[in-house]
Amino acid sequence: MTHIAINITKAPTTKDYINFITTSDSSVLSGFKDKEGTFLSDDTLDTFINDELLHDDYTLTQHSKRKLLTLSSGERKKALFDHLLKGNPQFLVLVNPFDSLDVSNVSKLKERIISISEDTPIVQFFSRKDEILPCIQYILEYKNNAFSILQLSEYLNQDHDNDVEFKDPLPKPISKQAKPALETLIELKKVNVSYNDKPILKDISWTINQGEFWELKGANGTGKSTLVTMMIGDNPKAYGQEVYLFGYKRGSGEAVWDIKRNIGYFTPSMMHLFKGQHTALNMIISGIKDSIGLYQVPTDLEVNLAKQWLQLIGLDTIKDINYFYLSETNKRLILICRAMIKHPPLILLDEPTVGLDDKGAMVFIRLVQKIAKESNTAVLYVSHKAEPELKPTHIFELEHTDQGSIRKTTSAN
Ligand SMILES: Nc1ncnc2c1ncn2[C@@H]1O[C@H](COP(=O)(O)OP(=O)(O)OP(=O)(O)O)[C@@H](O)[C@H]1O
């Protein structure tokens, strides 16, 4: 049985690769010839979510009677996998299968896939090398306008990554704030959350102060997203509890914008919001006005500041290139600069490296480290993937109990 892997961060599209695999005359790919693949991917999941929303079709959750959108990432992936396997796929296409899964769910899914791989061919699209499945024998690459098949060992021995450093200092904010900066940004006191009588969070107390660098950790379903939505003013469960956000007690008549303007937020799923025809430079400038794209003529000061950010990330030579055509890594670096140009009190990064390759993730993390070190902006980083270069000063870890998740005592390195 042949199993192959493909680096998803390299062009062309997944569809082009699968077309090649199913039509190629290569003897290595004979197990895929004229077969139809079954996709375990976020796109497949989105189709089921749309079917729920638009057609009340609850195929994936009919046993649990829950909506897909209310399941945590790990729970959704498991529901999809269980459903797809019932159809006895001719071959399985796994698109970044371990994204958003905690360590224990990664190893459970890995075991399951390995057992399936005994009689079902696998195509794995990956972005991080350490996620390549142990059953993979070959890597399919597209280089110099042609597909080529390499032995896995040959691929791993290639020299992929060269080093990147951000040498310039972090650009300063455009103007001094009129009000003195808040020392305590977020304070939760003994917060409890439950859904349909199921306890999710139990007695959670947490204070985030100016300039601190936090990582929020916890297994799938422990309530990280629930906590994050409370902090960005998006969760009504915060009302009536002691939740203080940027000087406002939640539910004291504040507008949601009073909270959101303090936060530079980034998660990969928001990339689709930025599809307009805007230059790299204008994308960064638009962060000053919090608009998507630029609709006012910027001042010279604003243009110069955005150029400094581009220079910091080594993209000053492509300032006039359409953002849409940049690499995934460069797009994300630009969105972080866009979020940071105003030096907001807090930037919140929710699984920001999902979908990036090893080098992209390394570069991204280095920029985050630099921001945490050289600015007064507090950083809150939410993730499952252990990033070797991520060095938060504080860790908030959730631990599941029958009464809801509690804070586990964890200290940063
Ligand atoms: N609107 C809702 N209705 C019912 N249950 C919900 C709702 N939102 C979340 N939950 C449940 O609350 C629990 C915590 O979910 P949450 O998404 O906050 O966890 P998480 O730690 O972010 O998980 P993951 O790492 O998998 O993304 C899960 O069991 C989830 O199913």
The ligand as an SDF file (V2000), in Angstrom:
LIG
                    3D

 31 33  0  0  0  0  0  0  0  0999 V2000
  -22.8390   27.5120   22.2590 N   0  0  0  0  0  0  0  0  0  0  0  0
  -22.5540   26.3570   22.8680 C   0  0  0  0  0  0  0  0  0  0  0  0
  -23.5180   25.4970   23.2330 N   0  0  0  0  0  0  0  0  0  0  0  0
  -23.2360   24.3310   23.8510 C   0  0  0  0  0  0  0  0  0  0  0  0
  -21.9840   23.9230   24.1600 N   0  0  0  0  0  0  0  0  0  0  0  0
  -20.9750   24.7320   23.8180 C   0  0  0  0  0  0  0  0  0  0  0  0
  -21.1970   25.9780   23.1430 C   0  0  0  0  0  0  0  0  0  0  0  0
  -19.9900   26.5570   22.9190 N   0  0  0  0  0  0  0  0  0  0  0  0
  -19.0570   25.7140   23.4230 C   0  0  0  0  0  0  0  0  0  0  0  0
  -19.6520   24.6240   23.9650 N   0  0  0  0  0  0  0  0  0  0  0  0
  -18.9640   23.4780   24.6200 C   0  0  0  0  0  0  0  0  0  0  0  0
  -18.1070   24.0460   25.5900 O   0  0  0  0  0  0  0  0  0  0  0  0
  -16.8990   23.2820   25.6780 C   0  0  0  0  0  0  0  0  0  0  0  0
  -15.7200   24.2320   25.5270 C   0  0  0  0  0  0  0  0  0  0  0  0
  -15.6700   24.6510   24.1630 O   0  0  0  0  0  0  0  0  0  0  0  0
  -14.5420   25.5970   23.6320 P   0  0  0  0  0  0  0  0  0  0  0  0
  -14.7320   25.7340   22.1600 O   0  0  0  0  0  0  0  0  0  0  0  0
  -14.5110   26.8500   24.4530 O   0  0  0  0  0  0  0  0  0  0  0  0
  -13.2480   24.7330   23.9590 O   0  0  0  0  0  0  0  0  0  0  0  0
  -11.7660   24.9060   23.4100 P   0  0  0  0  0  0  0  0  0  0  0  0
  -10.8520   24.6950   24.5670 O   0  0  0  0  0  0  0  0  0  0  0  0
  -11.6190   26.2080   22.6800 O   0  0  0  0  0  0  0  0  0  0  0  0
  -11.6850   23.6700   22.4140 O   0  0  0  0  0  0  0  0  0  0  0  0
  -10.7630   23.4400   21.1150 P   0  0  0  0  0  0  0  0  0  0  0  0
   -9.3530   23.3930   21.5700 O   0  0  0  0  0  0  0  0  0  0  0  0
  -11.2030   22.0890   20.6230 O   0  0  0  0  0  0  0  0  0  0  0  0
  -11.0670   24.5340   20.1390 O   0  0  0  0  0  0  0  0  0  0  0  0
  -16.9680   22.2100   24.6080 C   0  0  0  0  0  0  0  0  0  0  0  0
  -17.3670   20.9810   25.1900 O   0  0  0  0  0  0  0  0  0  0  0  0
  -18.0460   22.7090   23.6730 C   0  0  0  0  0  0  0  0  0  0  0  0
  -18.7150   21.6410   23.0870 O   0  0  0  0  0  0  0  0  0  0  0  0
  1  2  1  0
  2  3  1  0
  2  7  2  0
  3  4  2  0
  4  5  1  0
  5  6  2  0
  6  7  1  0
  6 10  1  0
  7  8  1  0
  8  9  2  0
  9 10  1  0
 10 11  1  0
 11 12  1  0
 11 30  1  0
 12 13  1  0
 13 14  1  0
 13 28  1  0
 14 15  1  0
 15 16  1  0
 16 17  2  0
 16 18  1  0
 16 19  1  0
 19 20  1  0
 20 21  2  0
 20 22  1  0
 20 23  1  0
 23 24  1  0
 24 25  2  0
 24 26  1  0
 24 27  1  0
 28 29  1  0
 28 30  1  0
 30 31  1  0
M  END
$$$$
